[in-house]
Amino acid sequence: MAGGFPALSGNELIKILIKSKELGCCLGERARHGQMIIRETGGCRYFAPIPTKDDSLPKGTLAAILRELKLSKEELQPYL
C-alpha cells in the first residue's frame, strides 16, 4: 500500500491482528486457502479469510481484507 505501508504476508498479518487485542480480532475456522479472522466491534461481527502464505499479500488483497474487517491503515499502523 502506498504511503510507506510495509508489505505483509498473510501469516504476518494474522499474527498482528491476533496479538493486538485492542483491534478485537480472533481466529475463526480454517478456510479453504487460509485462516478466517473474526473482528467484533460495536456489537457487530466482521469476517475475512486471510491466505496463509509466506509471500507478500498483493496491495489489493490487503486493502480488501482491511475493508472486510472494517479496519483502516491508520488503525493497523501502530501494531506494525
C-alpha positions as YAML, in Angstrom:
chain: A
units: angstrom
residues:
- id: 1
  name: MET
  ca: [0.00, 0.00, 0.00]
- id: 2
  name: ALA
  ca: [1.20, 3.48, -0.71]
- id: 3
  name: GLY
  ca: [2.40, 5.86, 1.95]
- id: 4
  name: GLY
  ca: [5.14, 3.69, 3.38]
- id: 5
  name: PHE
  ca: [2.82, 0.86, 4.47]
- id: 6
  name: PRO
  ca: [5.03, -2.26, 4.66]
- id: 7
  name: ALA
  ca: [4.42, -5.38, 2.62]
- id: 8
  name: LEU
  ca: [2.94, -8.12, 4.80]
- id: 9
  name: SER
  ca: [2.48, -11.82, 4.26]
- id: 10
  name: GLY
  ca: [-0.80, -13.44, 5.23]
- id: 11
  name: ASN
  ca: [0.86, -15.17, 8.18]
- id: 12
  name: GLU
  ca: [2.37, -11.90, 9.42]
- id: 13
  name: LEU
  ca: [-0.99, -10.13, 9.16]
- id: 14
  name: ILE
  ca: [-2.72, -12.90, 11.13]
- id: 15
  name: LYS
  ca: [-0.13, -12.65, 13.92]
- id: 16
  name: ILE
  ca: [-0.50, -8.87, 14.11]
- id: 17
  name: LEU
  ca: [-4.31, -9.00, 14.21]
- id: 18
  name: ILE
  ca: [-4.41, -11.69, 16.91]
- id: 19
  name: LYS
  ca: [-1.72, -10.15, 19.15]
- id: 20
  name: SER
  ca: [-3.28, -6.68, 19.16]
- id: 21
  name: LYS
  ca: [-6.27, -7.22, 21.45]
- id: 22
  name: GLU
  ca: [-7.44, -3.61, 21.02]
- id: 23
  name: LEU
  ca: [-8.47, -4.40, 17.44]
- id: 24
  name: GLY
  ca: [-10.93, -7.06, 18.63]
- id: 25
  name: CYS
  ca: [-9.81, -9.82, 16.25]
- id: 26
  name: CYS
  ca: [-9.74, -13.55, 16.90]
- id: 27
  name: LEU
  ca: [-9.17, -16.72, 14.91]
- id: 28
  name: GLY
  ca: [-12.10, -18.38, 13.24]
- id: 29
  name: GLU
  ca: [-12.25, -21.67, 11.39]
- id: 30
  name: ARG
  ca: [-9.64, -22.64, 8.86]
- id: 31
  name: ALA
  ca: [-10.76, -21.56, 5.43]
- id: 32
  name: ARG
  ca: [-10.00, -23.49, 2.26]
- id: 33
  name: HIS
  ca: [-6.92, -21.43, 1.39]
- id: 34
  name: GLY
  ca: [-6.20, -19.73, 4.66]
- id: 35
  name: GLN
  ca: [-7.45, -18.68, 8.06]
- id: 36
  name: MET
  ca: [-10.72, -16.94, 8.87]
- id: 37
  name: ILE
  ca: [-10.36, -13.86, 11.08]
- id: 38
  name: ILE
  ca: [-13.31, -12.51, 13.05]
- id: 39
  name: ARG
  ca: [-13.47, -8.94, 14.33]
- id: 40
  name: GLU
  ca: [-16.08, -7.87, 16.86]
- id: 41
  name: THR
  ca: [-16.65, -4.17, 17.34]
- id: 42
  name: GLY
  ca: [-19.68, -2.12, 18.27]
- id: 43
  name: GLY
  ca: [-21.87, -5.22, 18.59]
- id: 44
  name: CYS
  ca: [-21.11, -6.30, 15.01]
- id: 45
  name: ARG
  ca: [-19.02, -9.16, 13.69]
- id: 46
  name: TYR
  ca: [-16.90, -8.88, 10.56]
- id: 47
  name: PHE
  ca: [-15.26, -11.86, 8.83]
- id: 48
  name: ALA
  ca: [-12.34, -12.05, 6.41]
- id: 49
  name: PRO
  ca: [-10.37, -15.01, 5.07]
- id: 50
  name: ILE
  ca: [-6.62, -14.38, 5.00]
- id: 51
  name: PRO
  ca: [-4.36, -16.51, 2.77]
- id: 52
  name: THR
  ca: [-1.75, -18.34, 4.85]
- id: 53
  name: LYS
  ca: [1.21, -17.80, 2.56]
- id: 54
  name: ASP
  ca: [4.68, -16.54, 3.33]
- id: 55
  name: ASP
  ca: [4.64, -14.38, 0.19]
- id: 56
  name: SER
  ca: [3.68, -10.72, 0.50]
- id: 57
  name: LEU
  ca: [-0.01, -10.05, 0.03]
- id: 58
  name: PRO
  ca: [-0.83, -8.02, -3.09]
- id: 59
  name: LYS
  ca: [-1.85, -4.42, -2.29]
- id: 60
  name: GLY
  ca: [-5.42, -5.00, -3.42]
- id: 61
  name: THR
  ca: [-5.78, -8.16, -1.33]
- id: 62
  name: LEU
  ca: [-4.52, -6.43, 1.80]
- id: 63
  name: ALA
  ca: [-6.85, -3.49, 1.16]
- id: 64
  name: ALA
  ca: [-9.80, -5.87, 0.68]
- id: 65
  name: ILE
  ca: [-9.03, -7.72, 3.93]
- id: 66
  name: LEU
  ca: [-8.88, -4.46, 5.88]
- id: 67
  name: ARG
  ca: [-12.11, -3.29, 4.22]
- id: 68
  name: GLU
  ca: [-13.88, -6.57, 5.15]
- id: 69
  name: LEU
  ca: [-12.74, -6.22, 8.78]
- id: 70
  name: LYS
  ca: [-13.69, -2.51, 8.85]
- id: 71
  name: LEU
  ca: [-10.09, -1.56, 9.73]
- id: 72
  name: SER
  ca: [-8.17, 1.39, 8.35]
- id: 73
  name: LYS
  ca: [-4.46, 1.51, 7.62]
- id: 74
  name: GLU
  ca: [-4.17, 4.10, 10.39]
- id: 75
  name: GLU
  ca: [-5.71, 1.71, 12.95]
- id: 76
  name: LEU
  ca: [-3.28, -1.06, 11.96]
- id: 77
  name: GLN
  ca: [-0.16, 1.12, 11.68]
- id: 78
  name: PRO
  ca: [0.76, 1.21, 15.44]
- id: 79
  name: TYR
  ca: [0.98, -2.60, 15.53]
- id: 80
  name: LEU
  ca: [3.42, -2.96, 12.63]
...
